[in-house]
Amino acid sequence: MRLVSILYRIILLSLTGLLSVPLLSFAQQKAANATSIMEQISENLKGGSECSFKINSYNKNGTLLLSERGVAVIYGEKFSVTINNGTKTVSDGKSQWFYNGANNEIIIGEASSGGNPVDNPFALFSNPALFYKIDYGKRQGELREIVLSPRKEKRYSKIKLFLNNNSPERISIEAYNGNRYNIELSRLVKRTNLPEKMFVLNPKEYKGAVVTDLR
């Protein structure tokens, strides 16, 4: 009886091992496919792109904190994001400028590695495999969900990208403090021959602005 029990355990463990191999390979294949899609989108955006977006932010209780519209332009490592509330974030790939229209204040710093998707929706597509663990999520109707888990970023626990025919349509961001951000993308178009001055903010053009240089 004891021999039968031992043989049963051996057979069960063997079957479990055999079953786990294709399951692991399938999961790895899904992650590889999701990563491939992200890298393809990244490649398509490199030549210059522009999109309109709407961003809603909520606290951990679900209360709406902010609802604004804006326009984002990207050209390689450079970007310019303007929001209707009077704020603007610009980067030439080396330095980054943030203008707060409400306070008439300009903060200058070094361009952040990996970027911040809340400041710039295109930041997700800059070397995505380097900054995120990428995998497929649940499908929502016609939208395909890709889950991005930050490798180093401590502000966000999870980011979800929703694609329509491999075209970015919506971004959902969960912060560790409980806040959530929903970014809806629209009118994504290619842009070429973008002027360099678009990605540099000149403080002299903002009369009376208080400038804080943190570089």
N, C-alpha and C positions, 0 to 999 in steps of 0.2 A: 504493500500500500504506500509506504514511504517512497519507494522507487518510482511508482506511478506519479506521485506528487512532484518529485524532483524533475522527472521527464516533462511533465506538464508545464512547469515553470520555465524550463529551458526552451520549449517550443514557443511559449507565449512571448518570452523575451526576444526570440529570434524573429517572430512575426512582427513584433513592435518595431524592431530595428529595421526590418525590410520596409515597413510602411512609412517610417519616418524619413527615409532617404528621398523618395519622390516628393513628399510634402515640403521638405526643406529646399529642394531644388526648385519647386514651383514658387515658393516665397522669394527665393533669391532672383528668380527670373522676373517676377512682378516688380521687384525693387529696381532691377536693371532696366526694365522697360520704362518705368516712371522716371528714372534718372535720365534715360536717353531722350525722353520727351522734353524734360526741363532744359537739357543741354541744347536741343534743337531750337527751342524758343529763344534761348540765350543767343544762339548764333544768328537767328533771324533779326534780333533787335540791335545787333552790333552796328549796323550801318546807319543808325539814326531812326528814332521812332517818337511818336507823340500820342498821348491819349488823354481823354477827359476822364475824370473820376469823381465819385461821391464817397465821402468817408463819414461813417457814423461811429461814435465811441460810446461805450456803456460802462458803468461801474459794476462791481461784483453783484449788486442787487438788481441789475438790469435797467437802471435808470439812465436815460439818454443824457450824455454829457455834452456832446458836440455833433453837429450835422453840418457839413460844409462841402462845397464843390470846388474842384480845382483842375489844373492842367499840368501834366508832367511831360517833360521832354528828356530823352536820353541820347547820348552820342558816345559810345564806348564807355569809358569810366566817368564821363562827364554827365551832369544832369542839372535840370532846372525845374523846380516844382513851385507853382504859384497857387495859393488858396484864396478863395473869395473873402476870407476874414482879414485880409491884409498882410498875411505872412508869406514869406518867400524863402526857399532854401535852394542855394546854388552851389555847385561844386565843379572845379576844373580838373578833378582827379587828384590834386595835391592839397588844395585848400578848400574849405567849405564856409559859406556865409549863410547866416540865418538872420532875416529881417523880420522884426515884429512891428507891424504898422500901428498897433494900439499904443505901444510905448515909444515908437519912433527910435528903436534900438537895433543895432547891428552887432551880432556876435560872430567873430571869425575864429575858426579852428582848423585843425588838420582834417583832411578827408578821412572818414572812418572806414576801416577795412571791413568789408562785408555789407556796409550800409545798414540803414534802418528802414524797413518796409513801411513804417508809419509815416516817415518823412518823405520817402520816395518809393512808390509802389513797384518801380522797376528794379529795386535793390535785390529782389528775390532771384533775379535772373543773372546776376553777376557771380560767376563761378559757383553755381548752386551746390554742386556735389562737395565742394570744399567747406561750405558753411552749414550744410544741412544733411541729415539722414533723410533720404527720399523714398517714399513708398506710395502705393495706391491706397486710397480710402474707399468709402462707399460711393456707389453711383447714385446721383440724385436726378432722376428723370433723364434729360439729354446731357446733363453735365457730368463730366468725369472729375472725380476728386483726387487730388494728390496731397499727401500729408508730408509736411516738412518739419522735422524735429531739429531745432538748432543744436549744433555741436558745441558751440562756445558761448553764444549769446545768452546772458542771464536774465534778460528782461522778459523774454517770451518763452512759454512752455511748448506751444504748438502753433503751427501756421498751416492753414488749409487753402489750397489753390483750386479753383473750380474752372475747368476748361470746357469750351464748346467747340468741338471739332479741332481740338488741340490749340485753340485760341483762348488766352486768358480772359475770363469774364468777371470773376469775383475772388476776393481774398478775405479770409477770416483769420484773425489773429487773437490768440489768447495770451494774456500777460500773467506773470506769476502773482501779481498783486490782485488778480481777479478781474481786472478791466478787460474788455473785449473791443475789438475794432473790426468793422466790416467795410471793405473797400470795393465798390462796384466800378468796373472799368468799362469804358465805351469809346467809340470812335478811335480805335487803335489804328494808326496810319504810319507808313514809312516816311521818314524825313531825311533828306540828303543836303549836303553843302550847308550845314548849320554854322552860323558865324561864331567865332571864339568868344566874342563879347557876351553872348547869351549865357555863358557858363562862368562869368566873373561878375561879382557885384561891386560896383564902384561907390564907396561911401559918399563921395563928393556929390553924387546925384540925389542924395537924400538929405535935404537941408535940415540942419539942426539935430541930426540923428546922433545918439550917443553910441560910440564905437568901443567895443571891448574885444581886444585881440588876445586870444589864448594860445596862439602858436608859439 
